[in-house]
Amino acid sequence: MAHINMPEPDQQIIARKREIVAELIKAIGKEGVIHEPNETIAYECDALTAYRCPPLAVALPKTTQEVSKVLTICKQIGVPVIPRGSGTSLAGGALPTADSIVLGVARLNKVIEIDYDNRLINVQSGMTNLSVSGAVAEGEFFYAPDPSSQLACAIAGNIAMNSGGAHCLKYGVTTNNLLGAKVVMMDGEIVEIGGGQLDAGGLDLLGLICGSEGQLGVVTEATLKILPKPEGARPILLGFDDPEIAGTCVSDIIKSGILPVAMEYMDGLAIKACEEFAKAGYPTNVEALLIIEVEGSQEEIDEQLGKIKRIAKKHKPKVMRESESAVQSDLIWKGRKAAFGAMGQLADYMCMDGTIPTSKLPFVLKRMQEMSKEYGLRVANVFHAGDGNLHPLILYNANDPKEMQKCEEFGAEILKLCVEAGGCLTGEHGVGIEKRDLMNVQFNDQDMEIQMRVKDVFDPDWLLNPAKVFPLKNSQSRRGNYREHYRENYKASE
């Protein structure tokens, strides 16, 4: 994660801003277009706030057809488009370029159909993650993926980044719960992929779209799997004096064949911050905390927790506390969901997102603490331990350029460590701009070329979400094709 540079904006496109804005207003109405500098500043970054760049304008369509009109205009003129859900990306996935149009889906926020018999819901992609579960709560159903930002994050962004959440250990991430999508291509074509069936025929284009980070098309509708609410659920807290021992305990529980619905890890720094922030009743005299939740009937819960406690006792936990009520359970999860906000009260931070085999947790946790001392920056760990999806939070002073650079270098070393341990660069936050120049740590030149050829097919001019995912030198080379195309059209229009 070397210091992030953005490509030079196309000055000809910026010069034609008035004409572009007029075309957008004609297509989707004045209320759907934001172009004054004091208003577009709200879209200059996403949740990776260290990097900012105001866009040329913002388009907020309210139908799939309006999305198609916006993309058609941008394709004809040669304007880059930045798809945006709720802007909660922690990898800079929705960071604009100066000559781009941000296409937000916030106004696409309606439920289209609920089908309890076939256990699915069809929604517009601007709906928030939590509101999907809210829409089916009356029928005693829920939508399983639950990112920490679920109160705000949009289904569009969840699909773009293949988001997970605390309960992904049992239920999987977005790709395991996505049945179909309506997608608008860069040339304005509207296509439907998948549908109400569990496994659609033909090529698995849905698997390609999910996790593509807005590089291939703009998702405007999604058909999602919904599940009956479990009969019951209960979490248990396990506190340890040693993070490595906590990591070994996680590995042993997974090896035993038990499948908790969630298994979360917090280190000492995170525990104290979350307890002060949320008053969740966390023990603050331990250096590592596991939140393990199981679900099912009362008998199933008792049996599973009994096995977990027997395994945990072998590692001599300092604290072992079962939830005794719904109120206690809610508090336990309130603390975990508030972790990122709680850490923000301590200092600025960058949130990493790498994945490792669970058996490597003790080694990686130990190495991260060593690296923390080497770089002189504190790191807090809050992550999905069950599937090895790490979220180290590196604390730094955003107003100190030297410390910011040190933070970036530390983050890059953590992600390289994940790959070296047999994992990968990202679990659920995506690559965005944060990890794009680390892609060659995991992929060789041939791997990268094959991935870029896929984008060539869907977006040959590289107008969708430019300067993301692929190393900047590669994407700039591909994007050069569109610049030449634009200049020819511009000259022809003079």
Secondary structure, DSSP 8 states (H G I E B T S, - for coil): ----------HHHHHTHHHHHHHHHHHH-GGGEE--HHHHGGGS--S-TT-----SEEE--SSHHHHHHHHHHHHHHT--EEEESSS--SSSTT---TT-EEEE-TT---EEEEETTTTEEEEETTSBHHHHHHHHGGGTEE---B-TTTTT-BHHHHHHHT--BTTHHHH--GGGTEEEEEEE-TTS-EEEEE-SSSS-SSS-HHHHHTTSTTSS-EEEEEEEE-EE--S-EEEEEEEES-HHHHHHHHHHHHHTT---SEEEEEEHHHHHHHHHHH-----SS-SEEEEEEEESSHHHHHHHHHHHHHHHHTT--SEEEE--SHHHHHHHHHHHHTHHHHHHTT-EEEE--EE--GGGHHHHHHHHHHHHHHHT--EEEEEEGGGTEE-EEEEE-TT-HHHHHHHHHHHHHHHHHHHHTT-BS-SSS--TTTSGGGHHHHS-HHHHHHHHHHHHHH-TT--BSTTSSS-HHHHHHHHHHHHHHHHHHHHHH-
